[in-house]
Amino acid sequence: MRYFMISKMGQPCMQMKLSWRVRGKNWWLWVFGTQDSAYFTVDKTRGSAVVRRVLGEIFFGLLVVDGWSAYLKLICEQQSCMSHLLRKIRKFRDAFPHLLDIVKFYLKLRRILRDGEWLQANRKKLGEMVFRRRLNRLKKRLEDLLNWSDPDDILQEIIKKVKRQQPRILTFVEHPEAPCHNNYGEFLVRTGVLQA
């Protein structure tokens, strides 16, 4: 399996898992894939042992993940799926529509991500020095957002969730082919379900 990943190092590796019934018990269908190929495995656990068995202790590439803590033990560059994170925040927003700070926080985070996508797409045109300066500003905006003054309890919970992902929120900006989401990983795992 490591050969598969090493041969695809230039491409982001997408990862996804889904519960899977084996003889009436819950197991997990895991998929690790690039745009060219995919590796499927089924395991009893969704813990870090599966990730280490498939990718090794150190992975020399970018891993795009759904934010599950099992990946934190792996040494590699990671991008968390921002679709997952934004979906969680929207659930809070919909459950507490009277809390306008949640809406403001959501819109500011989404704006940071969109600015990151723009920066990623325009890196060559901007030149490396301007790109780095703007990336640093983008990281500062994210830091400032996470230091929201006087958040209510609900927003504090949202900020806590986002802070856990902070080191993996803007990784995609520095990788030309990397998305800020794991939609392709979700597509791959659904393909595995349909094939079974």
N, C-alpha and C positions, 0 to 999 in steps of 0.2 A: 504494500500500500504506500509506503514512503516513496517508492520510485514514481508512482502516479503523481504524488504531490510535488516532488522535486522536478519532474518533467514539466510541470505547469506553473513553476514559480512566478513567472511574469504575470500571470493572471490572478485575480483575487479568487480565493477558494470560498465558496458559499457553504454554509452548514445549516442543517435543519434536523429536527427530530419530531416524531409524532407517535402517540401511543398506538400499540399494535397488539392485537389479541393472539396469543399462542396457547393453544389447548385450554382456553377459557381464562387464562391469566394475562394481566397487563404486562407487556414488554414494550420496547421502544424501537421504532424504525428510524435509523440514522441515515443521513445522506451527506456526503462530502463531494462537492463537485465544482467544476469550472465550466466555462462555456463549451469546452470540447468533450468533457467526459465526466462521469459520476461514479461514485462508489457507494453501494448500499450495504448496510449491516443491521442485523436485529440483535438486541441485547436486553437482558433483564433489567438493566439499570440505565438511568440517564445521567450518571455521574461522570466525573473527570477521567476515570479509568478508561472509558470507551474512547474519549478524545485522545488520550495519551497512547492507547494501543494503536489507533488508526494513524495518527499524525506524528507520534513520537513525543519526547519531552520538549524538543525545540522544533519549531516549524519555521522554515525560511521563506516566508511569504506573508501575504495579508489574508487574514481569516475574517470573513464577514459573518457575524453571529447574531442570534436573537436576544442576547443579553443574559442568558442563563449563566449562573456562576461556575458551572463546570469548566468553562473555557479559561477562567482566570488563572488556573494553575499551569496552563500552557505558555511557554515562552515564545511569543511571536507578536507581530503587529496585529491589532484587531480593530475592526469597525463594528460597532453595535448597529443593529437595524433600527433606524430612526422611525420607520413606519410602525414598528411595535411600540416604541416609546410614545410617539404622538397619539397612537390609538388609546393607550392607557390614560394619557392626559385628557383626551376627548371624553372618555368615560367619566372622569371626575367632573369635567365641565358640564356634561349633560346631567349628571346627578345633582349638581349644585349650581344651577343657572343664575342664582342670585349673587354668587360670589364672582364679581367682575374681575378680581385679581387673577383668577384662574384663566379667564379668557385672555387677558393682557399677557400673562406669562406664556400661554400657548402660542399666541401670535408672534411674540418676540422670539421664542425659540424657533418657530417655523421660519421666520425671517432670517435668522442666523444661518439655518440650514440652506435656505435658498441662496443666500449670499455666498455660502460655501460652494454650492454647485456652480454658481457663476464664476467664482474665483478659480475653481478647478478647471473649468472649460476655457478660461482666458489666460491661463498661466503663461503660455509661450508668448502671447501678444503683449503681456504686461512686462515680461522680463523677470528674472529671478529675484532681483533686489526688491522690486515693487511687490511681487507676489509674496515674498517673505514678510514684508512690512504689513501688508493687508491681512495675511494669515494671522500674524501676531495680534492685530487689532480685532480680528474675528474671535480669537481665543479670549481676549480681554473682555469683549462683549458677552461671551458665554459666562465667564467668571463673574462679571458684574450682575448678570441675570440671576445666577445662583446665589448671590449675596443680597437677594431681595430684602428690602428693609421692612420689618414688622409683618411677616406673613401670618395669615391665620393658620389654624391647625391643619386644614385640608391642603392649603398651598405648601405648608411646611412638609407634608408627606410627599407631595409631588416633587418638590425640590430635592428631597432625600433620594427619591428614585432616580432623578436625573443626575445628581451628583455621583451616584454609584457608576453611572455610565460615562461620566465626564471624560476620562482619558480616551474613550473610544467613540466620541461623538464626531469629531472633526478629522479623524484619521484619513477619511476618503479624499479630502481636499488635496493631500499630497501625493495621491496615486491616480494617474490619468484614467485608468480603466475601472476604478473602484466606484461602486454606487454607495449611497448613504443608506441603503435599505437591503434587505435580504429577500426580495421578491423572487429572485431566481431560485434561491434555496427552497422557498415554499413551492415553487413550480416543480422542482425536482422531486420533493417528497410526495407531492400529489401524483406525479407520474409513477412513482414506486407503488403507491396505493392502487392506482388503476391497473398496473401491470400484474398485480398479485391475484 
